[in-house]
Amino acid sequence: MRTSVLSYLKVSPHLVDKPGVSTSFDDYPQPATILVPSPSGNGAKRSISCAFHGMEGRRLILEAGEPLSPSTALSIEHEDNLFLGEVVACAAQSPGLYRMEIKIEQILTGLHNLMALRARLLGEAVPQTLGLMPVGVLN
């Protein structure tokens, strides 16, 4: 019997927005990066390495090394996609490891192709894709 990722967060399943599509990478979490606005308010963003564990409806399940408060607006870079949303739940799994549920408002895909097109149109060098590091790996 499959255990819902929401059971780990102690969130009732009726809160999932439009369930139907579920993906799970619990056996092989994929690296991703959370981008959160910095507290200085100057438009800068702070990066947090995280592990992408899957989706339940419009909810993304992540693990990171630091907690984020509910209602925190953020973006998540995963592969060639940018997820825009907000934190709806965050629970400590162990010391220094937090499992988060993110409500997704919008997904932008094909970002590398878009950046390459922009660079060609502006006569700039085509940007290289960034290699992401799994949570817990020192750079």
C-alpha positions in Angstrom: 0.0 0.0 0.0 1.4 3.4 -1.1 1.8 6.0 1.7 0.9 9.5 0.7 3.7 12.1 1.0 1.1 14.2 2.7 1.0 11.8 5.7 4.6 12.7 6.5 3.6 16.4 6.8 0.5 15.7 8.8 -1.7 17.5 6.2 -5.1 16.1 5.4 -5.4 14.9 1.8 -8.5 17.1 1.2 -6.2 20.1 1.1 -4.5 19.0 -2.1 -5.5 21.2 -5.0 -6.9 19.2 -7.9 -5.4 15.8 -7.1 -5.1 13.4 -10.0 -1.5 13.6 -11.1 1.0 12.3 -8.5 4.7 11.7 -8.9 7.1 10.5 -6.3 10.9 10.4 -6.2 11.2 9.2 -2.6 13.6 6.5 -3.6 15.8 8.8 -5.7 15.2 12.5 -4.7 16.3 14.9 -7.4 18.4 18.0 -6.7 16.7 21.4 -7.0 17.2 24.9 -5.8 14.8 27.1 -3.8 15.1 30.9 -4.4 13.7 33.1 -1.7 13.6 36.9 -1.7 16.3 38.2 0.7 15.1 40.2 3.7 17.0 43.3 2.6 14.2 44.0 0.0 16.5 45.0 -2.8 15.3 42.3 -5.2 18.2 39.9 -4.4 17.4 36.3 -3.9 18.9 33.7 -1.5 19.5 30.2 -2.8 18.8 27.1 -0.7 19.7 23.6 -2.0 16.9 21.1 -1.7 15.8 17.7 -2.8 12.6 17.3 -5.0 10.6 14.3 -3.8 7.5 14.6 -6.0 4.1 16.2 -6.6 0.6 15.6 -5.3 -1.8 17.6 -7.4 -0.5 21.2 -7.4 1.6 20.6 -4.3 5.4 20.1 -4.6 7.2 18.0 -1.8 10.7 19.1 -1.0 13.4 18.5 1.7 15.9 21.3 2.6 18.5 22.0 5.3 16.6 25.0 6.7 12.9 25.7 7.5 10.8 28.2 5.6 7.7 29.8 7.2 4.2 29.1 5.7 3.1 31.7 3.2 6.7 32.4 2.1 6.7 33.2 -1.6 9.4 31.4 -3.5 10.6 29.9 -6.7 12.1 26.4 -7.3 14.5 25.6 -10.1 14.3 21.9 -11.0 15.9 20.6 -14.2 14.7 23.1 -17.0 11.7 24.2 -15.0 10.9 27.1 -12.7 8.0 26.5 -10.2 6.5 29.6 -8.6 4.5 29.2 -5.4 4.4 29.5 -1.6 5.1 27.3 1.4 2.0 25.8 2.9 3.6 23.4 5.4 7.1 22.8 6.8 8.0 20.0 9.3 11.3 18.9 10.8 12.2 15.3 9.7 15.4 15.2 11.7 17.9 17.7 13.0 18.8 20.0 10.1 16.3 18.4 7.6 12.9 19.9 6.9 10.2 18.5 4.6 8.1 21.2 2.9 4.9 21.3 1.0 4.8 24.0 -1.7 1.5 25.2 -3.4 2.4 25.8 -7.0 0.8 28.8 -8.7 2.7 28.6 -12.0 5.3 26.5 -13.8 7.6 27.9 -16.5 9.3 25.3 -18.7 12.1 25.4 -21.3 14.1 28.0 -19.5 17.5 27.1 -21.0 16.0 27.4 -24.5 14.5 30.8 -23.6 17.8 32.1 -22.2 19.7 30.9 -25.3 17.2 32.6 -27.6 17.5 35.8 -25.5 21.3 35.7 -25.7 21.3 35.2 -29.5 18.9 38.1 -30.0 21.0 40.4 -27.8 24.3 39.1 -29.2 25.4 37.8 -25.8 27.1 34.5 -25.0 24.7 31.6 -24.6 24.5 30.7 -20.8 25.5 27.3 -19.7 23.2 25.1 -17.6 24.1 25.1 -13.9 24.9 21.8 -12.3 22.9 21.4 -9.1 24.3 19.7 -6.0 22.3 17.4 -3.8 21.3 18.5 -0.3 24.2 17.9 2.2 27.0 18.0 -0.4 29.6 20.7 0.3 30.6 22.9 -2.6 
